[in-house]
Amino acid sequence: MAIVKSKLLKQLSKNYPNFLKKDLEKFINIILSEIKKTLKRGERIELRGFGVFYTNIQKSRISRNPKTGEKVNTPEKKTIHFKMAKEMFKKLNNDDE
């Protein structure tokens, strides 16, 4: 099951009843927009205890259309990668906690 922004907002408002929902929504939007802007600039984002987001440049290449077999030029593009922190890895893989 994936978590969507609305479910995240509901969970935050349930855990933090002192904050208004509209303030929590602004907070979420600011965080996500800053992450997007930073990745667009090609910079790395590190959230301690969670993981690191970074971009790689995929070189342009000649690929094939699988349906027709025709050669297609694929342009250079940026891709986003995520590497989880050791702390997160331990939490996900240990059943003790």
C-alpha positions as CSV (number, residue, x, y, z in Angstrom):
1,M,0.0,0.0,0.0
2,A,1.4,3.4,-1.0
3,I,0.9,6.5,1.1
4,V,-0.6,9.5,-0.7
5,K,-0.3,13.1,0.5
6,S,-3.9,13.2,1.8
7,K,-3.3,10.1,4.0
8,L,0.0,11.6,5.2
9,L,-1.9,14.8,6.1
10,K,-4.6,12.8,8.0
11,Q,-2.0,10.9,9.9
12,L,-0.1,14.1,10.9
13,S,-3.2,15.9,12.0
14,K,-4.2,12.8,14.1
15,N,-0.7,12.7,15.7
16,Y,-0.4,16.5,16.1
17,P,-3.9,17.8,17.0
18,N,-2.5,21.2,18.1
19,F,-1.6,22.1,14.5
20,L,-4.3,23.3,12.0
21,K,-4.8,21.0,9.0
22,K,-4.1,23.9,6.6
23,D,-0.7,24.6,8.4
24,L,0.3,21.0,8.1
25,E,-0.6,21.0,4.4
26,K,1.5,24.1,3.9
27,F,4.4,22.4,5.7
28,I,4.1,19.3,3.5
29,N,4.0,21.3,0.3
30,I,7.0,23.4,1.3
31,I,9.1,20.3,2.1
32,L,8.1,18.6,-1.2
33,S,8.7,21.7,-3.3
34,E,12.2,22.2,-1.7
35,I,13.1,18.6,-2.4
36,K,12.0,19.1,-6.1
37,K,13.9,22.4,-6.5
38,T,17.1,20.9,-5.0
39,L,16.9,17.8,-7.2
40,K,16.3,20.0,-10.3
41,R,19.5,21.9,-9.4
42,G,21.3,18.6,-9.4
43,E,22.1,18.7,-5.7
44,R,21.9,15.9,-3.2
45,I,19.3,15.7,-0.3
46,E,20.2,13.9,2.9
47,L,17.5,13.2,5.5
48,R,19.4,11.8,8.5
49,G,18.1,8.4,9.6
50,F,15.9,8.1,6.4
51,G,18.1,8.3,3.3
52,V,19.6,10.2,0.5
53,F,18.0,11.4,-2.8
54,Y,20.4,12.3,-5.7
55,T,20.2,12.6,-9.4
56,N,22.2,10.8,-12.1
57,I,22.5,11.8,-15.8
58,Q,21.6,9.0,-18.2
59,K,23.6,9.5,-21.4
60,S,21.8,9.8,-24.7
61,R,21.7,6.5,-26.7
62,I,20.2,4.8,-29.6
63,S,17.5,2.3,-28.5
64,R,14.9,0.2,-30.2
65,N,11.1,0.4,-30.3
66,P,10.2,-3.1,-29.1
67,K,7.0,-3.2,-31.2
68,T,8.5,-2.3,-34.5
69,G,12.2,-2.9,-34.0
70,E,12.9,0.6,-35.4
71,K,15.9,2.5,-34.0
72,V,15.0,5.5,-31.8
73,N,17.3,8.2,-30.5
74,T,16.8,8.5,-26.7
75,P,18.0,11.9,-25.4
76,E,20.0,12.5,-22.3
77,K,17.9,12.7,-19.1
78,K,18.2,13.0,-15.3
79,T,17.0,10.2,-13.1
80,I,16.4,10.2,-9.3
81,H,17.9,7.7,-7.1
82,F,17.3,6.9,-3.4
83,K,19.7,5.2,-1.0
84,M,18.3,4.4,2.4
85,A,20.2,5.1,5.6
86,K,21.6,2.2,7.7
87,E,19.3,3.1,10.5
88,M,16.2,2.8,8.2
89,F,17.6,-0.5,6.8
90,K,17.9,-1.9,10.3
91,K,14.4,-0.8,11.2
92,L,12.9,-2.4,8.1
93,N,14.8,-5.7,8.5
94,N,14.8,-6.3,12.2
95,D,11.6,-7.9,13.6
96,D,12.8,-7.2,17.2
97,E,11.4,-3.7,17.3
